[in-house]
Amino acid sequence: MNTIMSTGLQQRDKAVNWHPYTQMKTADDIIPVIKGKGIYLYDAEGKKYMDVVSSWWVTLHGHSHPHIAQRVFEQLNTLEQVIFAGFTHEPAIQLSENLLELLPDNQEKVFYSDNGSTAVEVALKMCIQYAHNQGKKKTKILAFKNAYHGDTFGAMSVSGKSFWTKPFESMLFEVVFIDTPNAENLENLQNQIKELVDETACFIYEPLVQGAAGMLMYKPEDLSQLMKFCREQGLLLIQDEVFTGFGRTGKLFAADHLTDQPDIMCFSKGLTGGTMPMGITTCSNEIYDAFLSDDKHKTLFHGHSFTANPLACAAALASMELLLNEETQVNIKRITQQHSEFIKELGLHPCVENARQTGTILAFDFKTGQGTSYFNEIGKKLYQEFLQRGIIMRPLGNVIYLVPPYCITAEELEFVYRNISEVLDQFKA
Ligand SMILES: *Cc1c(COP(=O)(O)O)cnc(C)c1O
């Protein structure tokens, strides 16, 4: 019965649904999921999978968490949605208060949207209009090579050029890409920035980990130095914590590893514990004040139908309660510790290159002759092999990574490590 159910869902899906980042012609069978609980997803045939990629890096506390479900349910029966222009509500006020409490102390205002890309769009518009409102025209933006900030046009513009953005290249705005900082290149980067600073509205970056590019990591000390220099030059900083926020780096935010502060920050993904779509852009009062005026033209004319949706706010509040409780904090430390033990062993394997870790994020390159690329065929084979073993891993080309929900137990994590070692041995042979 179950196989029939599964096949039925697959056929119906194929007839109507177009999936993200998927070549529909050559895609492997798409798996209908009927239930999620903790770190497990259950397919229509009753097979369970360990979701160690947190369903595209969003799930923090496991699937269908009862505490979040309860809060959303209560909110749904109280106030499900209200226009956020001219109106407000307790969950949005409380969420802003709670979030700002945890951020660098210069972050003082919260602007709501509904996903990571829109959080980035809002940040970019704030910076460009910040200059405009002061009668300045700043048309360039600075970003890192290999960056990923989302899939809308503005977010694509500030993302590294790749075959993902190729068809749209001529329509993207002007962005200057620089290397991520290290001990050797800092002076060089500073010189490049000096040249551009007068025409540049802002610098946007993923702090510590460039996720979508393949979990590329760089040092907090080097970023702190670069941030300090940019601020001295008067360049606005947008810190995109859409991925790194809410515990992924071992601390609550990547900001907690840094000694300098950004002007603007972006959040999404783990914000609601991965239950509801929501984006947040926070900023300093310096930015906010540049939009205060009797002149209506200086208003930030941006908004989405579901701005500060009360259900998403309730989910975020519930998720942040869970995140801050001691059990979760202990789990984050434990996962970080387990990863750092495993990485020692992993680094010795002949198929492994660049084993690396930032907090709960573990990644390595599977050594192939072809170089690291999203099209790397090995990724597809490894994906299938792990699926067979009941583990959802979604290699980025030949980069294999783990971004588990924090509720994963020590034993479950050991099980994943054991399977990685076995698969590596199998592919070596
Ligand atoms: C995923 C991601 C985004 C885009 O978020 P969406 O919700 O997928 O639009 C932006 N920035 C970073 C760093 C991301 O990892």
The ligand as a MOL file (V3000), in Angstrom:
LIG
                    3D

  0  0  0     0  0            999 V3000
M  V30 BEGIN CTAB
M  V30 COUNTS 15 15 0 0 0
M  V30 BEGIN ATOM
M  V30 1 C 20.0160 31.0990 2.2930 0
M  V30 2 C 20.7070 32.3920 2.3730 0
M  V30 3 C 20.0950 33.5710 1.9000 0
M  V30 4 C 18.7770 33.5710 1.2050 0
M  V30 5 O 17.7410 33.1790 2.0320 0
M  V30 6 P 16.3660 32.6490 1.3820 0
M  V30 7 O 15.4300 32.5660 2.5280 0
M  V30 8 O 16.6950 31.3140 0.7960 0
M  V30 9 O 15.9480 33.6360 0.3540 0
M  V30 10 C 20.7720 34.7610 2.0890 0
M  V30 11 N 21.9700 34.8050 2.6700 0
M  V30 12 C 22.5860 33.6930 3.1380 0
M  V30 13 C 23.9170 33.8250 3.8000 0
M  V30 14 C 21.9940 32.4500 2.9770 0
M  V30 15 O 22.6190 31.3520 3.3920 0
M  V30 END ATOM
M  V30 BEGIN BOND
M  V30 1 1 1 2
M  V30 2 1 2 3
M  V30 3 2 2 14
M  V30 4 1 3 4
M  V30 5 2 3 10
M  V30 6 1 4 5
M  V30 7 1 5 6
M  V30 8 2 6 7
M  V30 9 1 6 8
M  V30 10 1 6 9
M  V30 11 1 10 11
M  V30 12 2 11 12
M  V30 13 1 12 13
M  V30 14 1 12 14
M  V30 15 1 14 15
M  V30 END BOND
M  V30 END CTAB
M  END
